[in-house]
Amino acid sequence: MKKILILVTALALTIGATAQEKPFTYGVKAGLNFSLLSSGKVEAMGMSFNTDASDMLTGFFVSGHFNYSFGRLFGIQPELSFSTQGGKISWDDYGVEFTETDRLNYINIPILFEVKPMTNFSIFVGPQVGFNIYKSATIKGGGESETFSGSDLDDILKEDGRKFNSFDIAAVVGLQYAIAGKYLISARYNIGFTTVLDSDTDGVSISGGGNHVFQLGIGYQF
């Protein structure tokens, strides 16, 4: 009888420890985006020049994730996120100041490798693919404002020998702390490698000018 009690107790402790580890978790998160379009390089007719990075634009993101832990130290976390990104560019034309605000909405899918150096604290790093689902450019200047979006924006870009890249590849690095293992606080930086605007003209090439996004978020993990 004593041996049976010891066996049952050991089994209960094992089951309890396994349940506490929770190798499978899932959650939701939302927060602010601080995004810009990085500087780029244009080469044409044997000449090259660098473009300035845009000013920062504030947006937001909402996401869901699934997390699998390989143990106490490592895990993997696929996510699905809606993210509003872009940037703001200003210039002066014969004494008239103009501002162009580019708004780019993406569905992003990061696949992140997780390192857990201490309880409830995680470091994330991994690749991300993004698909643009909306784009617009609002130009203000001289007391007027006009917005172009969708196919209308594509037609304008085509006149200038440019085309919009609807696919985005990025690298993600971030930190996360889970209060009581459930309430999430996170900071993350997404570095885009894909040129947002490609050249569609012979002899002209554009490099750089990708999405860069700093994210602050809060969430809940089940």
C-alpha distance (Angstrom), angle and dihedral (degrees) to the residues before:
residue distance angle dihedral
M1 . . .
K2 3.79 . .
K3 3.81 91.1 .
I4 3.82 90.5 50.6
L5 3.81 91.2 51.8
I6 3.81 90.5 49.9
L7 3.82 91.0 49.0
V8 3.83 93.0 48.8
T9 3.81 91.4 47.7
A10 3.81 92.2 49.7
L11 3.82 90.8 48.4
A12 3.81 91.6 49.6
L13 3.80 91.7 50.2
T14 3.80 91.0 49.1
I15 3.80 92.7 50.2
G16 3.80 90.7 46.4
A17 3.80 92.6 50.7
T18 3.80 91.5 48.0
A19 3.80 92.0 50.0
Q20 3.79 90.9 48.3
E21 3.80 92.1 54.3
K22 3.83 90.8 58.3
P23 3.81 98.6 -165.4
F24 3.83 89.9 -170.8
T25 3.80 119.1 56.6
Y26 3.78 134.7 155.2
G27 3.77 134.2 -170.8
V28 3.79 151.5 158.6
K29 3.77 131.7 -116.3
A30 3.82 140.2 -177.3
G31 3.78 136.1 179.4
L32 3.78 150.5 123.3
N33 3.80 130.0 -45.2
F34 3.80 123.4 -151.5
S35 3.79 103.4 -168.7
L36 3.79 140.1 172.9
L37 3.78 140.0 169.1
S38 3.80 110.0 -113.8
S39 3.80 125.0 -127.9
G40 3.80 116.9 -81.7
K41 3.78 140.9 -161.9
V42 3.81 124.6 -124.5
E43 3.81 121.8 -162.6
A44 3.81 120.4 -170.5
M45 3.83 136.1 151.6
G46 3.78 92.7 -3.8
M47 3.80 93.3 -51.9
S48 3.78 130.9 102.7
F49 3.78 135.3 -168.1
N50 3.79 137.7 173.0
T51 3.78 124.2 -119.1
D52 3.79 122.0 -142.4
A53 3.78 122.0 -108.8
S54 3.79 114.2 -106.8
D55 3.78 125.3 -108.9
M56 3.79 116.9 -97.1
L57 3.79 121.7 -85.4
T58 3.82 124.1 -157.9
G59 3.79 118.5 -134.9
F60 3.79 139.8 140.2
F61 3.79 143.7 -114.9
V62 3.80 137.8 -154.5
S63 3.79 122.4 -165.8
G64 3.76 147.1 169.2
H65 3.79 126.7 -150.0
F66 3.77 143.9 -171.3
N67 3.80 119.4 -150.7
Y68 3.79 130.4 -163.2
S69 3.82 119.7 -172.1
F70 3.80 119.7 -150.8
G71 3.78 88.8 -164.2
R72 3.77 138.5 -52.2
L73 3.81 95.2 -45.5
F74 3.81 108.9 36.8
G75 3.79 141.4 41.7
I76 3.79 144.9 152.9
Q77 3.80 126.3 -127.3
P78 3.83 125.7 -168.8
E79 3.82 114.8 -168.3
L80 3.80 141.5 -172.0
S81 3.80 115.9 -150.5
F82 3.81 140.9 176.8
S83 3.81 108.9 -148.6
T84 3.82 133.4 -178.6
Q85 3.81 109.8 -150.1
G86 3.80 141.4 155.6
G87 3.78 137.6 104.0
K88 3.79 146.6 -110.7
I89 3.82 126.0 -112.9
S90 3.82 126.3 -167.9
W91 3.81 129.8 -168.5
D92 3.79 141.2 163.3
D93 3.80 121.5 -120.6
Y94 3.82 114.1 -172.2
G95 3.79 91.9 -34.8
V96 3.82 95.1 -43.6
E97 3.79 115.2 113.2
F98 3.80 116.7 -139.0
T99 3.80 130.1 -170.2
E100 3.81 126.3 -163.9
T101 3.79 118.0 -164.1
D102 3.80 113.9 -163.9
R103 3.81 114.3 -162.1
L104 3.81 116.7 -167.7
N105 3.80 121.6 -179.3
Y106 3.80 118.5 -161.5
I107 3.76 141.3 -174.9
N108 3.81 101.4 -141.3
I109 3.81 127.4 -164.9
P110 3.81 113.5 -167.2
I111 3.81 122.1 -177.3
L112 3.81 104.9 -158.1
F113 3.79 132.7 -167.3
E114 3.81 111.4 -143.9
V115 3.80 128.2 -147.8
K116 3.83 117.4 -171.1
P117 3.82 109.4 -162.3
M118 3.81 91.1 172.0
T119 3.80 139.8 8.9
N120 3.83 112.9 -64.3
F121 3.83 92.8 -3.2
S122 3.82 119.2 107.5
I123 3.79 138.5 -178.4
F124 3.81 115.8 -154.5
V125 3.80 130.0 -162.3
G126 3.78 132.3 162.8
P127 3.81 149.6 104.9
Q128 3.79 127.4 -63.1
V129 3.80 133.1 -162.0
G130 3.79 120.9 -159.7
F131 3.80 135.5 -165.9
N132 3.79 119.9 -157.3
I133 3.80 113.1 -132.5
Y134 3.81 99.5 171.4
K135 3.80 136.7 20.4
S136 3.79 132.8 178.1
A137 3.80 139.8 166.1
T138 3.81 121.2 -154.3
I139 3.82 115.7 -165.4
K140 3.80 119.6 -164.0
G141 3.78 126.1 -175.9
G142 3.78 143.0 118.3
G143 3.78 90.8 28.1
E144 3.80 92.7 -58.7
S145 3.79 134.1 104.2
E146 3.80 130.0 -165.1
T147 3.79 131.5 176.6
F148 3.80 126.4 -155.0
S149 3.79 123.1 -170.9
G150 3.78 143.6 163.5
S151 3.79 116.9 -2.2
D152 3.83 91.9 -6.0
L153 3.80 89.4 61.5
D154 3.80 90.6 46.2
D155 3.83 90.1 54.8
I156 3.81 91.8 51.4
L157 3.79 92.2 48.9
K158 3.80 90.5 48.1
E159 3.81 90.1 57.2
D160 3.81 88.0 58.1
G161 3.80 92.3 47.3
R162 3.79 94.4 -106.2
K163 3.78 135.5 116.9
F164 3.78 133.0 -164.4
N165 3.80 119.2 -114.4
S166 3.80 108.5 -136.3
F167 3.83 93.8 -171.5
D168 3.80 122.8 73.4
I169 3.80 133.5 -169.7
A170 3.81 119.9 -165.4
A171 3.79 144.3 163.8
V172 3.81 119.4 -126.1
V173 3.81 128.8 -153.2
G174 3.79 123.6 173.8
L175 3.78 152.2 147.3
Q176 3.80 129.1 -130.1
Y177 3.78 136.4 -175.4
A178 3.81 122.3 -165.8
I179 3.81 112.0 -152.9
A180 3.83 107.3 -144.9
G181 3.80 85.5 -8.3
K182 3.84 91.1 -74.1
Y183 3.82 114.8 62.7
L184 3.80 110.3 72.2
I185 3.80 129.9 -150.0
S186 3.79 115.3 -179.1
A187 3.80 143.8 174.2
R188 3.79 121.4 -167.0
Y189 3.80 141.6 172.0
N190 3.81 123.4 -152.9
I191 3.80 116.6 -161.2
G192 3.81 113.2 -162.8
F193 3.81 120.0 -147.9
T194 3.81 97.4 -176.7
T195 3.80 120.4 92.0
V196 3.80 107.2 -120.9
L197 3.82 93.1 -150.0
D198 3.81 119.2 38.1
S199 3.78 126.3 -164.7
D200 3.79 115.7 -108.2
T201 3.82 94.8 -175.7
D202 3.81 128.8 92.3
G203 3.78 112.4 -107.4
V204 3.80 95.3 17.2
S205 3.79 122.9 101.5
I206 3.80 130.3 179.4
S207 3.79 125.4 -162.7
G208 3.79 131.3 177.1
G209 3.78 120.2 14.3
G210 3.81 94.5 123.1
N211 3.79 134.6 155.4
H212 3.81 116.3 -82.9
V213 3.81 115.0 -177.3
F214 3.81 132.2 179.5
Q215 3.82 112.6 -162.6
L216 3.80 132.8 -163.8
G217 3.78 115.3 -172.3
I218 3.77 147.7 168.3
G219 3.77 127.0 -158.4
Y220 3.78 151.0 149.4
Q221 3.79 129.1 -106.0
F222 3.80 123.0 -154.8
